[in-house]
Amino acid sequence: MSAAFDPLRPLAGIRVVDLTSVVMGPFATQILGDLGAEVTVVETPQGDANRHMGPGPAPDVSGVALNLLRNKRSIVLDIRTDEGYDVLLSMVAAADVFVTNLRPGSRRRARITYDDLRAVNPSLVYCAAVGHRPDSADADTAAYDDIVQASTGFVDVNRRAGLPPVLAPVLVADKVSGMAIAQAVTAGLFHRERTGEGVESILAMDDVMRGFLLVEHGAAAIAEPPQGPSGYPRLMSTERAPLPTTDGLVTILAYERHHFEGLIRIGGRTEMLDDPRFMTRLGRLENIDELYREYRRIAEGYSTAEFLAACQREGVPAHEVVTLDDVVAALPLVDHPDLGAYRVTPPVVPTSDPGAPPRRPAPHLGENAVEVLTELGYTPEVIDALMAAGVVGRYGQQP
């Protein structure tokens, strides 16, 4: 192992060309950047949608973008032109990884399929994320987070758990799929390390999310013939919810027998310890509604501090319900070189200092064009000509 190798930034030196948009792809490349990769985002003159997902310290840098675009460079490039496409090919030829979430038809029209790009870089690790399988009838239809939540069972899980048939108030499909993209890329890099060959990965959001949801919710329906309905009983309980105390809300997880015993002792209902319905994990699952109602009655007799202290004594996993504002306020502050202070979100991969400023702050739209093109060998005269022709965006002059 090289002395310069940082095990917490194992992708240092890996060059990524990022032709993704909104959240799924950019979250994937944020992870790659947090792991040390040099990520260059190819954007349109309007900039990616995440730049405008709510207010931020600059018109082209939203609060979302401050973290989603960290450790990245930005170039505005019109790849519809031959000159712009040639610039993209130059970037790909010098890169290790190419990531896109354009639909199959759009990739073909843009000339960025795997076959198109491996012609200039046979060792390229190529990952295309799509909504649906390329061989499905829906291959070229749009698949956003809300669509995938509806198509893969997430909305129905809410309904069956006694909630309204609502969408999760979090971009769960985009972000889980983004983590899957990052995993596919790192697996592709490992394959290349072993074989010297490039590789193509096509990742479908609906496959990712079905696999994610059905880990537990396939439940008894996975066997053939089914041994029972789909849906994991504890999570489907209509009684599963934070427990009100006299002054707040807490959550508990009485997963093991000793957790159950601890809560029952806290509540003084020791006769329940000998109830045959609750002797086994399966029995507690089958009677989970009654147990949740009992846990609620127990918590209602305590303040939050008293209940948490009792749970700690008894070894019961418990926590007060923390507000979203409090979670944000607890994040460390770092300084952007020209946008002021902001709160840095923790990486979802291990790093040496999760609260440290990123290696590169989120760039303005097209901020790094000259740097990127110079590295590729373009002269200042050629760069100026490309910018004058509108092929490459000039930083600060995008509409």
C-alpha positions, -999 to 999 in steps of 0.1 A, spaced: 0 0 0 13 34 -9 23 57 20 1 84 5 -30 62 5 -58 75 28 -81 46 37 -109 71 45 -105 87 10 -98 56 -11 -110 72 -43 -84 100 -43 -71 104 -78 -103 89 -94 -118 113 -120 -156 113 -124 -176 129 -151 -210 136 -137 -239 141 -162 -266 137 -137 -294 159 -124 -317 168 -94 -309 145 -64 -303 108 -72 -272 112 -94 -258 142 -76 -261 124 -42 -243 94 -57 -214 117 -69 -214 136 -36 -206 102 -20 -179 96 -45 -165 131 -38 -166 125 -1 -145 93 -7 -119 115 -24 -128 114 -61 -124 144 -83 -159 150 -96 -167 174 -125 -203 182 -131 -214 189 -167 -243 214 -166 -266 233 -189 -266 271 -189 -297 271 -165 -278 249 -140 -290 217 -124 -324 217 -106 -308 212 -72 -293 247 -75 -328 261 -73 -344 237 -48 -354 265 -24 -335 296 -12 -298 298 -6 -269 322 -2 -267 329 -40 -292 326 -69 -273 296 -83 -265 279 -50 -295 267 -29 -292 254 6 -296 219 -9 -268 225 -34 -243 237 -7 -238 201 4 -250 182 -27 -224 199 -49 -195 198 -24 -162 183 -36 -172 190 -72 -162 212 -101 -187 227 -125 -185 233 -163 -214 245 -185 -212 227 -218 -235 224 -248 -230 188 -258 -255 191 -286 -229 209 -306 -200 190 -322 -175 212 -304 -192 206 -271 -194 169 -277 -157 168 -285 -150 186 -252 -171 159 -234 -152 131 -252 -119 147 -241 -132 147 -205 -143 111 -207 -110 100 -223 -92 115 -192 -117 101 -167 -121 69 -148 -159 70 -142 -189 84 -161 -223 87 -144 -256 97 -160 -293 95 -152 -305 104 -187 -332 80 -200 -321 54 -227 -335 74 -256 -319 106 -244 -285 88 -240 -287 75 -275 -295 110 -289 -268 126 -269 -243 100 -280 -233 91 -245 -241 53 -244 -215 30 -231 -205 20 -266 -202 56 -276 -179 65 -247 -158 33 -244 -146 41 -280 -124 68 -264 -118 51 -231 -120 13 -231 -113 12 -193 -142 35 -184 -164 26 -155 -198 36 -168 -230 38 -147 -264 48 -160 -293 51 -136 -328 49 -149 -363 47 -135 -372 14 -150 -354 -16 -166 -341 -9 -201 -360 -40 -214 -394 -29 -199 -422 -11 -216 -416 19 -193 -379 22 -201 -382 57 -215 -408 71 -192 -400 96 -165 -395 82 -130 -391 107 -102 -391 99 -65 -428 103 -61 -435 80 -91 -412 53 -78 -426 54 -43 -460 48 -58 -449 20 -82 -428 0 -57 -452 -4 -27 -441 25 -4 -475 43 -6 -493 10 0 -472 2 31 -484 35 46 -520 26 39 -517 -9 54 -500 5 85 -531 26 92 -518 59 78 -532 78 49 -518 65 16 -492 93 15 -458 97 0 -429 97 24 -419 133 31 -383 125 21 -367 117 -12 -362 82 -2 -361 66 -37 -337 92 -50 -313 89 -21 -314 51 -17 -308 48 -55 -280 73 -52 -262 51 -26 -268 22 -50 -251 41 -78 -221 49 -56 -219 12 -47 -221 2 -84 -193 26 -93 -170 14 -66 -177 -22 -76 -169 -12 -112 -136 3 -101 -128 -29 -82 -136 -49 -114 -113 -27 -134 -86 -30 -108 -87 -68 -111 -92 -71 -149 -80 -39 -164 -113 -37 -182 -141 -11 -182 -176 -20 -172 -212 -9 -178 -237 -8 -150 -274 0 -156 -293 6 -124 -331 8 -123 -347 27 -95 -377 5 -93 -355 -26 -89 -335 -9 -62 -365 3 -43 -383 -31 -45 -352 -48 -31 -349 -22 -4 -386 -23 7 -390 -61 5 -360 -69 28 -385 -71 56 -419 -64 40 -417 -94 17 -422 -112 50 -443 -144 49 -454 -138 13 -418 -145 0 -422 -183 3 -441 -201 -24 -467 -210 -15 -470 -179 7 -470 -186 44 -489 -154 52 -493 -119 39 -466 -95 29 -457 -68 54 -436 -72 85 -460 -73 114 -442 -50 139 -438 -23 113 -474 -27 100 -489 -22 134 -512 8 135 -501 13 171 -465 18 162 -458 55 170 -438 77 193 -451 74 229 -464 105 246 -449 113 281 -462 140 304 -440 166 286 -430 153 252 -425 123 229 -402 93 231 -396 62 209 -387 28 221 -378 -5 205 -386 -36 226 -371 -60 201 -356 -87 224 -372 -105 254 -351 -84 279 -363 -52 263 -399 -63 268 -391 -74 303 -375 -40 311 -405 -20 300 -429 -42 318 -409 -38 350 -409 0 345 -447 -1 342 -452 -24 372 -471 -50 351 -450 -80 361 -478 -104 356 -473 -99 319 -439 -116 322 -455 -150 325 -481 -145 298 -475 -172 272 -484 -149 244 -452 -128 250 -427 -156 257 -413 -158 222 -403 -132 196 -429 -146 172 -456 -144 199 -447 -108 206 -449 -100 169 -483 -116 167 -495 -95 196 -476 -64 188 -507 -41 188 -515 -50 225 -478 -45 235 -476 -11 218 -508 0 236 -493 -12 269 -460 6 263 -480 38 256 -498 35 289 -465 30 307 -448 61 291 -478 83 298 -471 81 336 -436 96 333 -419 128 322 -395 123 292 -364 125 314 -378 100 339 -389 76 313 -355 77 294 -337 73 327 -358 42 335 -352 28 301 -315 33 305 -315 14 338 -334 -15 323 -314 -16 290 -343 -6 268 -334 13 236 -352 46 238 -348 82 226 -367 115 228 -382 127 196 -358 154 182 -371 182 159 -358 187 124 -347 222 133 -327 208 163 -310 183 140 -300 210 116 -289 233 144 -265 206 157 -246 204 124 -211 219 124 -206 253 107 -180 257 79 -172 287 57 -177 289 20 -150 312 5 -176 336 -9 -210 326 3 -204 327 41 -210 302 68 -232 271 62 -239 239 80 -222 208 66 -242 176 65 -224 144 76 -211 122 49 -228 88 46 -194 71 42 -166 72 68 -142 102 66 -114 113 89 -134 143 102 -171 144 94 -174 180 104 -145 193 84 -150 216 55 -151 198 21 -119 198 0 -139 219 -25 -169 240 -16 -200 239 -38 -191 257 -70 -210 284 -87 -225 274 -121 -197 270 -146 -171 282 -121 -144 257 -130 -146 257 -168 -111 272 -174 -95 249 -149 -111 218 -164 -103 227 -200 -67 237 -192 -61 204 -176 -73 187 -208 -48 207 -228 -69 234 -243 -51 267 -248 -64 300 -236 -72 310 -271 -93 279 -278 -111 283 -245 -120 319 -253 -133 308 -287 -154 280 -272 -169 305 -247 -175 331 -274 -194 305 -294 -215 296 -264 -202 260 -265 -187 264 -230 -204 287 -205 -184 317 -192 -185 318 -154 -207 346 -143 -224 351 -176 -249 322 -177 -286 333 -179 
